[in-house]
Amino acid sequence: MRIYLLELLKRKDLLVYLVKSGLKSEHRNSYLGYLWWLLDPLLGALVYYFLVVIVMGRGGENYGVYLVIGQVAWRWTNASISNSSRSIIQYTSIIQQVNLPKAIFPMTRVISQMINFVFGLIVVGSFLLLFAVPIHWEIVYLPFIIIVQLIFLMSISLFVAYISVFIRDIGNILGHILRVWFYASPVIWEGSRLPAQYSWIETFNPMSYILNGYRDILMFGNIPNIKVLIIIGVASLSVIAGLIYYYNRHEHKIIKAL
C-alpha cells in the first residue's frame, strides 16, 4: 500500500493534467465557457427561489443566502459522485496501455468540482452582500469544512468508481439515489421536511452537518459542529485508506473488466 501511495504522488503531474483537461472539456463547446462556473449555481438558486418563495410562499429571512449556500455545496457533491461513476471507464484505452494507479481518476473528478465550488463561493459572497448579511469571524472555519467535504466526497467517489467498472448500471441508478439524497438533505428546505418517523435519516446524513456548517459560519455567525465534522472526516479517511488498499490489491481485476 505504501508503494501504491508513492506511485500516486509520482503521478501528481497526471492528476493536475486530468483536472485541467476535465475543467476545459466541461464547457468546451458553449458560448459562455467558464462563465458557467458562476451561472450554474446562480441560475439553480434562482429556479428554487422562484419555486419555494414565489410559488409555494415559503422561505424565511435571508432565504436567498440559505438557498445559494445549499446549491453550491450540493452541486460539488452531485457532480463529483456522478462523474466518478464514469471516471475509470472513460480512460479505458489509457489504462490498458499504461500501468498507473486507477484511484487517481475518481480523485481528479472531486478536485475538479472543488474548483467549481470555489467559484461558486463568489456567488455566495454576492448573495451575502445583496441580503446585507454581515461577515462573522467564524468564517475562519470555512477551509476546515471544505476539507471535510473534500475527504467525504473522495471516499464515496473511490467506491463508486470501482464498483461502476463491474456493474455498469450503477451510473443510471446513481442519479435516482442522488435525487433522493438531495431531498433528504437541507439543501433547499429550511429545517427538516421529513416526517418524524424518518428524522433519523437527517441525523445520520453527513451532508446535513456539512451544509449546516457552511450556513453556521456564513449566515448565522455560529461555530459549526466541530465534533461531528471531525467524526465525518476521520471516518472518511478510514474509508479512503481501506479503498486505496483494496485498489492496490485488486487493480488487475479492473483491467480485466475493462
C-alpha positions, 0 to 999 in steps of 0.5 A: 500500500505504501508503494501504491501511495508513492506511485500516486504522488509520482503521478501528481503531474497526471492528476493536475493534467486530468483536472485541467483537461476535465475543467476545459472539456466541461464547457468546451463547446458553449458560448459562455465557457467558464462563465458557467462556473458562476451561472450554474449555481446562480441560475439553480438558486434562482429556479428554487427561489422562484419555486419555494418563495414565489410559488409555494410562499415559503422561505424565511429571512435571508432565504436567498443566502440559505438557498445559494449556500445549499446549491453550491455545496450540493452541486460539488457533491452531485457532480463529483459522485456522478462523474466518478461513476464514469471516471475509470471507464472513460480512460479505458484505452489509457489504462490498458496501455499504461500501468498507473494507479486507477484511484487517481481518476475518481480523485481528479473528478472531486478536485475538479468540482472543488474548483467549481465550488470555489467559484461558486463561493463568489456567488455566495459572497454576492448573495451575502452582500445583496441580503446585507448579511454581515461577515462573522469571524467564524468564517475562519472555519470555512477551509476546515469544512471544505476539507471535510467535504473534500475527504467525504466526497473522495471516499464515496467517489473511490467506491463508486468508481470501482464498483461502476467498472463491474456493474455498469448500471450503477451510473443510471441508478446513481442519479435516482439515489442522488435525487433522493439524497438531495431531498433528504438533505437541507439543501433547499428546505429550511429545517427538516421536511421529513416526517418524524418517523424518518428524522433519523435519516437527517441525523445520520446524513453527513451532508446535513452537518456539512451544509449546516456548517457552511450556513453556521459560519456564513449566515448565522455567525455560529461555530459549526459542529466541530465534533461531528465534522471531525467524526465525518472526516476521520471516518472518511479517511478510514474509508479512503485508506481501506479503498486505496488498499483494496485498489492496490490489491485488486487493480488487475481485476479492473483491467480485466473488466475493462 
